[in-house]
Amino acid sequence: MTSIKDIINLYDSVIRVADSNASKSKRAYGGYLRAVKGNLQECITEDIIQIAWNNLKGKKERIDINSQKIPIPIKPTYIDNITDKKVREYIQNNIKDYVYKLSVDKQVFIDGRFVMGIECKAYAENAMLKRILTDFHLLKTVHPNISCFLFQLESQLGGDYSKLPKTVYGSFSTHSIMSYFEDVDLHILTLLEGERDINKPIHKNFKPLKKNNIENAVKLLESYLKNYL
């Protein structure tokens, strides 16, 4: 079973060599680093989920973490409002094909029931947040009871998301955007202290991943996963 120490060691080993590896890669420097950090955050998040479930004594065979695409069907009211009769009838005659498939980075199923979605980001800013909220809004049309999370290494959302206080008040702009997605109660968790600085990226200016920050993430997930024991 992965431990919190293992997560910290993974983070340290990846970030400390990311710049050197990016310089040697055949892939574009910036693209390589974005992929490395994004994949790292997904790995860390899955480990945190597993630790939380294990701490609750949840059975391993009951939990499944995946990113499988979930079909979102076309809304009947949308079809009803199409003014062109031929288009409306064509869609109705082929209704089974009218779906949009999407997923978030880590989807948690307990006993086959979709209970939690977590979007993983190396960092998030408000333009990204709009996409995240839209995806969760669509998922909740077919799974209305899922809990929704954003786990980010760093924050570029403004406010106090990057200060990691006990009570997070957020930022003016982020709360304003979220207010238009009333069905999505998005929980935002940041793992590294200090607002993201594009001039001081963590692969050049190392930030430590602290044990208590991971512990807080584990406790947060425990508080939701315990409802499915």
N, C-alpha and C positions, 0 to 999 in steps of 0.2 A: 504494500500500500504506500502510495506517495505521501510524503510528509511535507510540512511547511518548509522545513529546512531544504528538502529536495527542490521545492519551487524556487526558493531564493538562489540555490546553487545553479539551477537551470537558467534563471534570469541573468545571473552574473556571467555565466559562461558564454551565453549568446550575445549579450550586449557588449561585453568587453572586446570581443573579436569581430563585431559586426562591421565596423568601418574597414578593417583590414580585409575581411572576406569580400566586402562589396567592391573594393578596389581591384581585387583579383578576378572577380566574376566577369563572365562574358555578357551578362545581363547589364542593362543600364544601371548605373550606380544608385540613383534615387529609387528606381523600381525594386531593385534588390532589397534595399533597406526597408521599404514599406512592406514588402512581403515578409521579411524576417520578423519585423516587429508585430505585424498582424498575426502571423502564425504563432508567435510566442505568446501573445495575449490569449489566443484561443486555447493553447495548451495549458496555460496557467489557470484559465477559467474552468476548464474541464477538471483539472486536478482539485480545484477548490470545491466544485460540486461533489466530487467523489469523497473528499474529506468530510464535508458537511453531512452527507448521507451516511457515511461510516460512523461518524460521531453519534448519530441518532440511532445506531444499531439497525439501520435499514438493510434488508437482504439484498445482496448484490444482483440476484436474478430479477428483482422487481424494477430496477432502474435501467433506463436506456437513454443514452445521450447521443443525439444525431443532428444532422442538418438536412434531413430529407425534405423535398419540396412538398408543400401542402397546397392542394388546388382550391382556389377561391372562385366560386361560381359567379356568373353575371347576375346582376340584380334584376328581378322580374319587373320592378317598377321602371327601370331604365328602358327596358324593351317596350313597355306600355306607352312610354312617352316619345318614342321614335315616330316622327310624323310621316316618313316615307313608308307606305304600306308594304311595298315590295321588300324593303330592307328588313322591316319588322317581321314579316312572314319568313324570310330567309333565315333570320336568326332563330326564330321559334322552331323551325324545321330542323335546325342543326344545333339545338341548344346544348347538347352534350359536349360539343367542342369548345364552347365559350367559357373557358376557365383561365385564370392567371395563376401560375404556380410560383410560390415564393417560400423562402425560409429565412430564419435568422441563424446566427453562427452556431449557437448551442441551444438545442431544444431538448427539454427534459421530459421524459415520459415515465410515469409510474404505473405499473400494471397495464401498460398500453394506453394510458390516458395522458394527453398532452397537458402538462401542468405549469410549465415554466419556459420562457424564452429569454435568452441572454444574447444581446449584440455585443461583440468584442471589438474594441478599437485600440490602436496604439495611442490615439488621442481623438477627441471629438471637438468639433466646433458647431455653431448653430446651423450652418447649412447641412451638415451631416445629420444633425438632430432631427431636422424636418423629414428626411428620408427614413430614419429609424422609427419615428412616430407613425409615419404613413404605413410602414410595413406592419407594425404592431396593430394598428387600427384595422388593416385588412385581415390579419390573422384572427383578431378577436371577433370578426363577423361570423367565423365558423367555430372558433374556440373561445367563447366569451369570458371564460373563467381563468385563463392563463395569467400568471404573474409575469410582469415585464421588467427587464433590467438592461441597463447599459453598464458594462464593465470596461473601463478605460485605464491604460497605463498612466497617461498624462491627460490633463484637461486644458482645453482652450475655449471653454464656455464662459469664462469670466466669473465674477462673483467669488464665492469661497469654495467652489468645488475642489480646487487644487490645494486648499489649506488643510483639508481633512479634519475639520472640527467635529466634535461629538454631535452637534446639531448643525446640519448643513442648510443654510438659507438659500443657496443657489445664486442665480444672477437674474437681473431684471429681464433681459432679452429671452433667456431660456424659459423662465416661467411664463412669459407672455406667449411664446410659441406653444408651450405645452397646454396652455389654457384652451386652445382650439381643438385639442384632442381629448375631450373629457372622458372618453371611454378607456383611455390608456393611462394607467397609474404607473408612470415610468420611474423606476428607482435607479439613480445614477450613483455609481461607486467608482472612486478614483484610487489607484494603488500607489502612485508616486506623488510626493509633495512638490509643490511649486508649479506655477503656470507654465505650460509649454512655451518655450522660446525658440523660434525658428533659427535664431543665430547661435543657439547653444543646444543642439540636439543631444539626446542622451547617449548616442553612440560615440560622441566626441567629448561630452561633458557628463560623465557618469553620475547617475542618481541611484542611491541604494534603494532596494526594495526591502522595506522593514517588516519584521515579523508581525508586529501588532496590526499593520495594515491588512495583511493577509488574514489574520485572526478575525478582524472586523468583517471581512468579506465572508468568511466561513460562518460566523454567527448570524449574519444577515440571511444567508441561504437556509441555515438551520431553522430560523424562525418561520420560514415558509414551507420547507419540506416536512417539518414535523406534523403538518396537517394531513399528511398522506401515509402516516405509519399505520 
